[in-house]
Amino acid sequence: MADLRYRTPAGRGVLLAAVLGSGIAFLDATVVNVALPAIDADLGAGLSGLQWVVDAYLLTLSAFLLLGGSLGDLYGRRRVFVAGLVGFGLASIACGVAPTTATLIVARALQGLAAALLVPGSLAMISASFAEEDRSEVIGAWAGLTGVASAVGPLLGGWLVDAVSWRLVFLINPPIAAIAVVVALRRVPETRDDTAGRRVDLPGALVAALGLGGITAALIEGPVRGWGDAMVATAAVVGAVALVAFVVVEARTADPMLPLAVFRSRQFSGANVTTFAVYAALGGALFLVVLELQTVLGYSPLAAGAALLPITVLLLLLSPSAGRLADRIGPRWPMTVGPVVAAAGLGLLAGVGPGSTYLTGVLPGVVVFGLGLSLTVTPLTSAALAAVERRHAGIASGVNNAVARVAGLLAVALLPVVSGLAAQGLDPESFTAGYRRALWLAAALCAAGGLVAAAMISDAPTRAARAVQQGPAPPA
């Protein structure tokens, strides 16, 4: 029953379990970027291999995120959450001992599958366990604490890579997962949704995974194997057909994991198109900036992680103020101006190259980009949630989360292709030219998100939606 109070031992136990579980999922999304050059040096992954190391995780997380939420509603949120923790710990061990790039990629895909059970489960347990008058405060505490995990990730990962090995980036997860399992079993009450559909949309999840996997495989392997290669062509065709089939499956199934009816709202559709543009720019840019800093400028993993820390600090400090601003004036202007400011930051980061110093070459772009994201993220989430009935807040949150993850997945696969980086590889002599083209493309995409918001978002009240805010996880 939803009757726990925040400032009680039982309430703090539920919050601790939720933060530990979602924290390791978010931590693993941020920590791996700074380890990529070390992984390449040890396993000979190459640029395409590194893309797969990032995208294998995002692929299964994106494809099965909504299904994970449905499983929790149907079979018990604590049960599914604990299963995700166990799976994540085991997959992390497999990542940490992976002898080859291919093994690491498979283990990363299993990590993403387990994370798809953790991410929706953590917030669902909070929403189902706490009294309504405390729920908003608990969700705010969850967001702040998981944001800290995202902020610590690059620094911790950089230190582990420098001090010991990239393998420790993954091997720190199992002890945390084990603690979270114990806390969840002892402190979290089991809850489920008695009104949820009795059928799990497994066909929809499998078709979504096939579609995203096919398109991702074609984009990553095309520059390596050649666009006329049979495997590349087959992957592209299968991916495209599967994505079309996904829409058909979701329209016809009785209990879809993605109810297409929610997109009838212009506000909801506009918020998710903006989400896609902004998070694609974010995911693609951060993947490439870390590689530029280490490959071309010679940053250590720790220094590269620290270089991007201002982005998360600004998000943690300024996002609440951006939410209050959106409450007063509506979400349209923050969602219009924020992506444009973030795009300006990416334009500044595009100038990073040989001879750039941190204070004059890197920090200005990082700060401007962080300011733009801070202005965007909370109003964007509020607009998406305000566009649907309160009883559909969980669905709206899940869709918005999935869109954000798919955006990062496709950006990491696509930006190196269209910028020419995929053909150049990690050669420091030629990397910067492709990096700059990719950052300008990311900037254009981010700015386009602002234009979409200006055209499609209205200034509908968002205060009620912010009370149940469950938007995309802190940017990784």
HELIX and SHEET records of a PDB file:
HELIX    1   1 PRO A    9  LEU A   43  1                                  35    
HELIX    2   2 GLY A   46  TYR A   75  1                                  30    
HELIX    3   3 ARG A   77  GLY A   96  1                                  20    
HELIX    4   4 THR A  101  SER A  129  1                                  29    
HELIX    5   5 GLU A  132  ALA A  163  1                                  32    
HELIX    6   6 LEU A  168  LEU A  171  1                                   4    
HELIX    7   7 ASN A  173  ARG A  187  1                                  15    
HELIX    8   8 LEU A  202  ARG A  225  1                                  24    
HELIX    9   9 ALA A  230  ARG A  252  1                                  23    
HELIX   10  10 LEU A  260  ARG A  264  5                                   5    
HELIX   11  11 ARG A  266  THR A  295  1                                  30    
HELIX   12  12 PRO A  301  ALA A  307  1                                   7    
HELIX   13  13 LEU A  309  ILE A  329  1                                  21    
HELIX   14  14 ARG A  332  LEU A  349  1                                  18    
HELIX   15  15 TYR A  358  VAL A  362  3                                   5    
HELIX   16  16 LEU A  363  ALA A  386  1                                  24    
HELIX   17  17 ARG A  390  HIS A  392  5                                   3    
HELIX   18  18 ALA A  393  VAL A  418  1                                  26    
HELIX   19  19 LEU A  421  GLN A  424  1                                   4    
HELIX   20  20 PRO A  428  MET A  456  1                                  29    
HELIX   21  21 ARG A  463  ARG A  466  1                                   4    
END                                                                             
